[in-house]
Amino acid sequence: MPRPARYEIEIRGRATQRILHPVIDDFEISPTEHGTRLVGEVRDPSHLNGLLAHFTSMNVDVVALRSLDHPGPTPPESPHRSNTPTKGITS
């Protein structure tokens, strides 16, 4: 079973009580310059999908979704920068 993870969800515009109903007790809610920022714990992928489905059904634009527990992906190392010979590449 996946462990809960903290997420930041940013939505466009000011959120109403009706829009925030599924997250009101579990998320920190703060206004931003162009919308509303929600930060809280998501139990598993199904929970996250449910939150996103709710926002979609309410015609709310989700403008950003960030996992706060995991750093972003690291770009793969270019084979041309590596000192290790790579099969099939000649200089």
Contacts in CASP RR format, 6 or more apart in sequence:
PFRMAT RR
TARGET T0000
AUTHOR 0000-0000-0000
METHOD contacts of the structure
MODEL  1
MPRPARYEIEIRGRATQRILHPVIDDFEISPTEHGTRLVGEVRDPSHLNG
LLAHFTSMNVDVVALRSLDHPGPTPPESPHRSNTPTKGITS
1 44 0 8 1.000
2 44 0 8 1.000
2 45 0 8 1.000
4 41 0 8 1.000
4 42 0 8 1.000
4 43 0 8 1.000
4 44 0 8 1.000
5 41 0 8 1.000
5 42 0 8 1.000
5 67 0 8 1.000
5 68 0 8 1.000
5 69 0 8 1.000
5 70 0 8 1.000
6 39 0 8 1.000
6 40 0 8 1.000
6 41 0 8 1.000
6 42 0 8 1.000
6 67 0 8 1.000
6 68 0 8 1.000
6 69 0 8 1.000
7 39 0 8 1.000
7 40 0 8 1.000
7 41 0 8 1.000
7 42 0 8 1.000
7 48 0 8 1.000
7 65 0 8 1.000
7 66 0 8 1.000
7 67 0 8 1.000
7 68 0 8 1.000
8 37 0 8 1.000
8 38 0 8 1.000
8 39 0 8 1.000
8 40 0 8 1.000
8 64 0 8 1.000
8 65 0 8 1.000
8 66 0 8 1.000
8 68 0 8 1.000
9 27 0 8 1.000
9 37 0 8 1.000
9 38 0 8 1.000
9 39 0 8 1.000
9 51 0 8 1.000
9 55 0 8 1.000
9 62 0 8 1.000
9 64 0 8 1.000
9 65 0 8 1.000
10 32 0 8 1.000
10 35 0 8 1.000
10 36 0 8 1.000
10 37 0 8 1.000
10 38 0 8 1.000
10 62 0 8 1.000
10 63 0 8 1.000
10 64 0 8 1.000
10 65 0 8 1.000
11 19 0 8 1.000
11 35 0 8 1.000
11 36 0 8 1.000
11 38 0 8 1.000
11 55 0 8 1.000
11 60 0 8 1.000
11 61 0 8 1.000
11 62 0 8 1.000
11 63 0 8 1.000
12 34 0 8 1.000
12 35 0 8 1.000
12 60 0 8 1.000
12 61 0 8 1.000
12 63 0 8 1.000
13 34 0 8 1.000
13 35 0 8 1.000
13 36 0 8 1.000
13 61 0 8 1.000
14 31 0 8 1.000
14 35 0 8 1.000
14 36 0 8 1.000
15 29 0 8 1.000
15 35 0 8 1.000
15 36 0 8 1.000
15 60 0 8 1.000
17 24 0 8 1.000
18 58 0 8 1.000
19 55 0 8 1.000
19 58 0 8 1.000
19 60 0 8 1.000
20 29 0 8 1.000
20 36 0 8 1.000
20 38 0 8 1.000
22 50 0 8 1.000
22 51 0 8 1.000
22 54 0 8 1.000
23 29 0 8 1.000
23 38 0 8 1.000
23 40 0 8 1.000
23 51 0 8 1.000
26 40 0 8 1.000
26 41 0 8 1.000
27 38 0 8 1.000
27 39 0 8 1.000
27 40 0 8 1.000
28 38 0 8 1.000
28 39 0 8 1.000
28 40 0 8 1.000
29 36 0 8 1.000
29 37 0 8 1.000
29 38 0 8 1.000
30 36 0 8 1.000
30 37 0 8 1.000
30 39 0 8 1.000
31 37 0 8 1.000
34 63 0 8 1.000
35 63 0 8 1.000
39 68 0 8 1.000
42 48 0 8 1.000
42 51 0 8 1.000
52 62 0 8 1.000
52 65 0 8 1.000
55 62 0 8 1.000
56 62 0 8 1.000
79 86 0 8 1.000
79 89 0 8 1.000
80 89 0 8 1.000
END
